[in-house]
Amino acid sequence: MSRPGAYGKARIPAVPRTLGERLRKIRLAWDWSQTAMAEALGTNQRTYSAWERDGQLPSQASMMALSRFLRLQPVA
């Protein structure tokens, strides 16, 4: 089972497999925009969008910011 994405185009798997899928699922569950998430993480919307699309991995510093923001332990 999956959920329709923005504008009905992309779909999110019920169990996200990639970092981008996980970030998107969290953001949608919180009903936040990409801009709001990016600002909360200290980055811009364009960079955050690339993370969600798995087009770019966050830097080590960004991964630390993500883990702090989401209150998760980073995995080496």
N, CA, C and O atoms as a MOPAC input file, in Angstrom:
PM7 MOZYME 1SCF
protein

 N      0.84500 1    -1.18600 1     0.00000 1
 C      0.00000 1     0.00000 1     0.00000 1
 C      0.88300 1     1.23900 1     0.00000 1
 O      1.90100 1     1.27500 1     0.69000 1
 N      0.51000 1     2.22500 1    -0.74800 1
 C      1.27000 1     3.46200 1    -0.79700 1
 C      0.31100 1     4.64100 1    -0.76400 1
 O     -0.90200 1     4.48900 1    -0.90900 1
 N      0.87900 1     5.79700 1    -0.57200 1
 C      0.08900 1     7.02700 1    -0.46300 1
 C      0.39800 1     7.92100 1    -1.65000 1
 O      1.55900 1     8.04600 1    -2.04100 1
 N     -0.63300 1     8.55300 1    -2.23800 1
 C     -0.35300 1     9.46300 1    -3.34300 1
 C      0.53600 1    10.59800 1    -2.89000 1
 O      0.40700 1    11.09600 1    -1.77200 1
 N      1.42700 1    10.99700 1    -3.75300 1
 C      2.33100 1    12.08500 1    -3.42500 1
 C      1.74100 1    13.43700 1    -3.78600 1
 O      0.55200 1    13.55600 1    -4.08100 1
 N      2.57000 1    14.42500 1    -3.75700 1
 C      2.13900 1    15.77900 1    -4.09400 1
 C      1.58100 1    15.78800 1    -5.51200 1
 O      2.17500 1    15.22500 1    -6.43100 1
 N      0.45900 1    16.41900 1    -5.67000 1
 C     -0.21300 1    16.55700 1    -6.96200 1
 C     -0.55300 1    15.20900 1    -7.58500 1
 O     -0.79200 1    15.12300 1    -8.78900 1
 N     -0.57600 1    14.14500 1    -6.76200 1
 C     -0.98600 1    12.83000 1    -7.24100 1
 C      0.01700 1    12.13000 1    -8.13400 1
 O     -0.31800 1    11.10900 1    -8.73400 1
 N      1.24100 1    12.64000 1    -8.24800 1
 C      2.21800 1    12.05500 1    -9.16100 1
 C      3.02000 1    10.93700 1    -8.50700 1
 O      2.86900 1     9.76700 1    -8.85800 1
 N      3.86100 1    11.29900 1    -7.57000 1
 C      4.73500 1    10.31000 1    -6.93500 1
 C      3.97900 1     9.57900 1    -5.83400 1
 O      3.00200 1    10.09700 1    -5.29300 1
 N      4.42400 1     8.39700 1    -5.51300 1
 C      3.79500 1     7.62600 1    -4.44400 1
 C      4.84900 1     7.29600 1    -3.40000 1
 O      6.02400 1     7.10200 1    -3.71200 1
 N      4.40400 1     7.23800 1    -2.16700 1
 C      5.29200 1     6.92000 1    -1.05900 1
 C      4.96800 1     5.49600 1    -0.60400 1
 O      3.81600 1     5.21500 1    -0.27300 1
 N      5.93900 1     4.59900 1    -0.57800 1
 C      5.67200 1     3.24800 1    -0.09000 1
 C      5.23800 1     3.27600 1     1.37300 1
 O      5.65500 1     4.14900 1     2.13500 1
 N      4.40000 1     2.31900 1     1.75900 1
 C      3.94300 1     2.23400 1     3.14900 1
 C      5.13800 1     2.10200 1     4.09000 1
 O      5.13300 1     2.65700 1     5.18800 1
 N      6.15300 1     1.37200 1     3.65900 1
 C      7.38200 1     1.23800 1     4.44100 1
 C      8.50500 1     1.88200 1     3.63800 1
 O      9.01400 1     1.28300 1     2.69100 1
 N      8.89700 1     3.10900 1     4.01600 1
 C      9.94300 1     3.79400 1     3.24400 1
 C     11.26900 1     3.06400 1     3.33800 1
 O     11.65600 1     2.58500 1     4.40400 1
 N     11.96800 1     2.98400 1     2.19900 1
 C     13.23500 1     2.26000 1     2.15000 1
 C     14.44500 1     3.18000 1     2.10400 1
 O     15.53500 1     2.80100 1     2.53200 1
 N     14.25600 1     4.37100 1     1.59100 1
 C     15.39400 1     5.27500 1     1.45000 1
 C     15.25500 1     6.43900 1     2.42200 1
 O     14.18500 1     6.67200 1     2.98600 1
 N     16.34000 1     7.15700 1     2.60700 1
 C     16.31100 1     8.33500 1     3.46600 1
 C     15.30800 1     9.34400 1     2.93100 1
 O     14.54300 1     9.92600 1     3.70000 1
 N     15.30400 1     9.55300 1     1.62700 1
 C     14.37500 1    10.50400 1     1.03100 1
 C     12.92100 1    10.13700 1     1.28100 1
 O     12.10400 1    10.99800 1     1.60700 1
 N     12.59900 1     8.85000 1     1.12600 1
 C     11.22800 1     8.39500 1     1.38500 1
 C     10.85800 1     8.60900 1     2.84900 1
 O      9.73100 1     8.99300 1     3.16300 1
 N     11.80200 1     8.36200 1     3.72800 1
 C     11.54000 1     8.55400 1     5.16700 1
 C     11.32200 1    10.02100 1     5.49600 1
 O     10.40200 1    10.36600 1     6.23800 1
 N     12.17800 1    10.89300 1     4.94000 1
 C     12.02800 1    12.32400 1     5.18900 1
 C     10.68200 1    12.82600 1     4.67900 1
 O      9.99700 1    13.59700 1     5.35300 1
 N     10.31800 1    12.38800 1     3.50000 1
 C      9.04200 1    12.83400 1     2.92900 1
 C      7.86400 1    12.34100 1     3.75900 1
 O      6.91500 1    13.08600 1     4.00100 1
 N      7.92400 1    11.10000 1     4.19100 1
 C      6.82800 1    10.54300 1     4.99600 1
 C      6.67300 1    11.32600 1     6.30500 1
 O      5.55400 1    11.63100 1     6.71700 1
 N      7.78600 1    11.64800 1     6.95100 1
 C      7.73500 1    12.42900 1     8.18900 1
 C      7.16300 1    13.81300 1     7.91300 1
 O      6.28100 1    14.28200 1     8.63200 1
 N      7.66800 1    14.46100 1     6.87100 1
 C      7.21200 1    15.81900 1     6.55000 1
 C      5.71800 1    15.85500 1     6.26600 1
 O      5.02000 1    16.74900 1     6.74600 1
 N      5.22300 1    14.90300 1     5.49900 1
 C      3.80000 1    14.86900 1     5.18300 1
 C      2.96500 1    14.53900 1     6.41800 1
 O      1.87200 1    15.07900 1     6.59000 1
 N      3.47200 1    13.65900 1     7.27300 1
 C      2.74400 1    13.32600 1     8.50800 1
 C      2.62200 1    14.55300 1     9.40600 1
 O      1.61900 1    14.72700 1    10.09900 1
 N      3.63800 1    15.39300 1     9.39100 1
 C      3.62800 1    16.62100 1    10.19400 1
 C      2.87600 1    17.74100 1     9.49300 1
 O      2.61700 1    18.78200 1    10.09600 1
 N      2.52000 1    17.54100 1     8.22700 1
 C      1.84300 1    18.55300 1     7.40800 1
 C      2.69400 1    19.81000 1     7.27000 1
 O      2.19500 1    20.93100 1     7.37100 1
 N      3.98600 1    19.60000 1     7.03700 1
 C      4.93500 1    20.69800 1     6.84400 1
 C      5.27300 1    20.81300 1     5.36700 1
 O      5.19500 1    19.83500 1     4.62400 1
 N      5.64300 1    21.99700 1     4.95300 1
 C      6.14000 1    22.19900 1     3.59400 1
 C      7.63300 1    21.86000 1     3.55700 1
 O      8.28500 1    21.75700 1     4.59600 1
 N      8.15300 1    21.69000 1     2.35300 1
 C      9.59200 1    21.47500 1     2.22800 1
 C     10.34600 1    22.69800 1     2.72800 1
 O     11.41300 1    22.56800 1     3.32700 1
 N      9.80700 1    23.86700 1     2.49000 1
 C     10.45700 1    25.10200 1     2.94200 1
 C     10.54400 1    25.14200 1     4.46300 1
 O     11.58200 1    25.50600 1     5.01600 1
 N      9.47100 1    24.77200 1     5.13700 1
 C      9.47100 1    24.77700 1     6.60500 1
 C     10.48000 1    23.76600 1     7.15200 1
 O     11.20300 1    24.06200 1     8.10300 1
 N     10.52900 1    22.57800 1     6.55400 1
 C     11.50200 1    21.56900 1     7.00000 1
 C     12.91600 1    22.06800 1     6.75600 1
 O     13.78100 1    21.94300 1     7.62300 1
 N     13.15400 1    22.62700 1     5.59000 1
 C     14.49100 1    23.12300 1     5.25000 1
 C     14.92400 1    24.19800 1     6.23800 1
 O     16.05800 1    24.17500 1     6.71700 1
 N     14.05200 1    25.12400 1     6.54300 1
 C     14.39600 1    26.19200 1     7.49100 1
 C     14.68700 1    25.62200 1     8.87500 1
 O     15.62500 1    26.06200 1     9.54000 1
 N     13.90200 1    24.66200 1     9.30700 1
 C     14.12000 1    24.04800 1    10.61800 1
 C     15.46600 1    23.32500 1    10.68300 1
 O     16.05700 1    23.19600 1    11.75500 1
 N     15.94300 1    22.85500 1     9.53100 1
 C     17.20400 1    22.11700 1     9.46300 1
 C     18.38500 1    22.99800 1     9.07900 1
 O     19.51800 1    22.52100 1     9.00800 1
 N     18.13100 1    24.26800 1     8.83500 1
 C     19.21700 1    25.18700 1     8.49900 1
 C     19.72300 1    25.05600 1     7.08500 1
 O     20.89800 1    25.30800 1     6.81700 1
 N     18.84400 1    24.66100 1     6.16900 1
 C     19.22800 1    24.55000 1     4.76600 1
 C     18.17100 1    25.24600 1     3.92200 1
 O     17.29000 1    25.91700 1     4.45800 1
 N     18.25200 1    25.09100 1     2.61000 1
 C     17.24300 1    25.71000 1     1.75600 1
 C     16.33100 1    24.65000 1     1.14500 1
 O     16.63400 1    23.45800 1     1.18100 1
 N     15.22400 1    25.09500 1     0.59000 1
 C     14.21800 1    24.17700 1     0.05200 1
 C     14.78000 1    23.34000 1    -1.09000 1
 O     14.45600 1    22.15800 1    -1.20600 1
 N     15.60300 1    23.92600 1    -1.91900 1
 C     16.15600 1    23.20000 1    -3.06500 1
 C     17.00800 1    22.00800 1    -2.60700 1
 O     16.90400 1    20.91000 1    -3.15400 1
 N     17.83900 1    22.24200 1    -1.60600 1
 C     18.67900 1    21.16400 1    -1.06900 1
 C     17.82000 1    20.10100 1    -0.40100 1
 O     18.02600 1    18.90500 1    -0.60700 1
 N     16.85100 1    20.54700 1     0.40600 1
 C     15.97700 1    19.58600 1     1.08400 1
 C     15.20900 1    18.73700 1     0.06500 1
 O     15.05600 1    17.52900 1     0.24300 1
 N     14.73300 1    19.37600 1    -0.99700 1
 C     14.01700 1    18.64700 1    -2.04200 1
 C     14.90600 1    17.56100 1    -2.65800 1
 O     14.44000 1    16.45400 1    -2.92600 1
 N     16.17200 1    17.87500 1    -2.88000 1
 C     17.11100 1    16.88500 1    -3.43200 1
 C     17.26900 1    15.70500 1    -2.48500 1
 O     17.39500 1    14.56300 1    -2.92600 1
 N     17.26200 1    15.98100 1    -1.16900 1
 C     17.34400 1    14.88000 1    -0.19600 1
 C     16.11900 1    13.98000 1    -0.31200 1
 O     16.24600 1    12.75600 1    -0.33900 1
 N     14.93000 1    14.58600 1    -0.38000 1
 C     13.68900 1    13.79500 1    -0.47500 1
 C     13.63800 1    12.96300 1    -1.73900 1
 O     13.11400 1    11.85000 1    -1.73400 1
 N     14.17800 1    13.49400 1    -2.81900 1
 C     14.17000 1    12.76900 1    -4.09100 1
 C     15.32100 1    11.78400 1    -4.19300 1
 O     15.47500 1    11.11200 1    -5.21300 1
 N     16.13000 1    11.69000 1    -3.14800 1
 C     17.32100 1    10.83600 1    -3.15300 1
 C     18.27800 1    11.22200 1    -4.27200 1
 O     19.03100 1    10.38700 1    -4.77500 1
 N     18.24000 1    12.49200 1    -4.65700 1
 C     19.14200 1    12.99800 1    -5.67900 1
 C     20.47300 1    13.44400 1    -5.09600 1
 O     21.46100 1    13.59700 1    -5.81500 1
 N     20.48800 1    13.64700 1    -3.80000 1
 C     21.69800 1    14.09600 1    -3.10500 1
 C     21.59600 1    13.63300 1    -1.65900 1
 O     20.53200 1    13.71700 1    -1.04600 1
 N     22.69600 1    13.15000 1    -1.12300 1
 C     22.71900 1    12.78100 1     0.29200 1
 C     23.13300 1    13.99100 1     1.12500 1
 O     23.96700 1    14.78700 1     0.69500 1
 N     22.55500 1    14.12800 1     2.30600 1
 C     22.97200 1    15.22600 1     3.18300 1
 C     24.43500 1    15.06900 1     3.58400 1
 O     24.94800 1    13.95400 1     3.68200 1
 N     25.09700 1    16.19600 1     3.81400 1
 C     26.47500 1    16.16400 1     4.30700 1
 C     26.46400 1    15.58700 1     5.72300 1
 O     25.40500 1    15.40000 1     6.32300 1
 N     27.63900 1    15.31500 1     6.23500 1
 C     27.72800 1    14.78800 1     7.59200 1
 C     27.13300 1    15.77900 1     8.59300 1
 O     26.42600 1    15.36900 1     9.51400 1
 N     27.40300 1    17.05800 1     8.43000 1
 C     26.84500 1    18.07600 1     9.32600 1
 C     25.32300 1    18.12300 1     9.21400 1
 O     24.62700 1    18.27900 1    10.21700 1
 N     24.81100 1    17.98700 1     7.99200 1
 C     23.35500 1    17.98600 1     7.80000 1
 C     22.72300 1    16.73600 1     8.40100 1
 O     21.63000 1    16.79500 1     8.96400 1
 N     23.42100 1    15.59400 1     8.27900 1
 C     22.90900 1    14.36800 1     8.90100 1
 C     22.82700 1    14.52400 1    10.42200 1
 O     21.88300 1    14.04600 1    11.05100 1
 N     23.81100 1    15.18700 1    10.99700 1
 C     23.78100 1    15.42500 1    12.44200 1
 C     22.60900 1    16.34500 1    12.80000 1
 O     21.92900 1    16.12100 1    13.80100 1
 N     22.37400 1    17.37400 1    11.98600 1
 C     21.24200 1    18.27700 1    12.21800 1
 C     19.92600 1    17.51800 1    12.10100 1
 O     19.01100 1    17.72200 1    12.89800 1
 N     19.83500 1    16.63800 1    11.09700 1
 C     18.63700 1    15.81200 1    10.93900 1
 C     18.41200 1    14.92100 1    12.15200 1
 O     17.29500 1    14.83700 1    12.66400 1
 N     19.45500 1    14.26300 1    12.61100 1
 C     19.30200 1    13.34800 1    13.74900 1
 C     18.91500 1    14.10500 1    15.01500 1
 O     18.10300 1    13.61700 1    15.80300 1
 N     19.48700 1    15.29200 1    15.21900 1
 C     19.10200 1    16.10200 1    16.38800 1
 C     17.65300 1    16.55500 1    16.27800 1
 O     16.89000 1    16.45900 1    17.24000 1
 N     17.27500 1    17.05100 1    15.09900 1
 C     15.92600 1    17.56800 1    14.87700 1
 C     14.87400 1    16.47400 1    15.04500 1
 O     13.82000 1    16.70000 1    15.63900 1
 N     15.16900 1    15.29600 1    14.52000 1
 C     14.22000 1    14.18100 1    14.59000 1
 C     14.38100 1    13.34400 1    15.85700 1
 O     13.62900 1    12.39900 1    16.09800 1
 N     15.38700 1    13.71900 1    16.66600 1
 C     15.68200 1    13.01700 1    17.91800 1
 C     15.96900 1    11.53000 1    17.68000 1
 O     15.41800 1    10.64400 1    18.33400 1
 N     16.85100 1    11.31000 1    16.72100 1
 C     17.27500 1     9.95500 1    16.37100 1
 C     18.77000 1     9.83400 1    16.54000 1
 O     19.49100 1    10.82600 1    16.44300 1
 N     19.23700 1     8.64200 1    16.78900 1
 C     20.66100 1     8.37600 1    16.87200 1
 C     21.19500 1     8.15000 1    15.46600 1
 O     20.67100 1     7.30500 1    14.74000 1
 N     22.22500 1     8.88700 1    15.06700 1
 C     22.79200 1     8.63400 1    13.72900 1
 C     23.43500 1     7.26300 1    13.68000 1
 O     24.02500 1     6.80100 1    14.65700 1
 N     23.31200 1     6.62300 1    12.53400 1
 C     23.88500 1     5.29700 1    12.32700 1
 C     25.12100 1     5.45800 1    11.46400 1
 O     25.07100 1     6.09900 1    10.41400 1
 N     26.21700 1     4.88600 1    11.89700 1
 C     27.46900 1     4.99000 1    11.15100 1
 C     27.45200 1     4.13300 1     9.91700 1
 O     28.43200 1     4.10400 1     9.17200 1

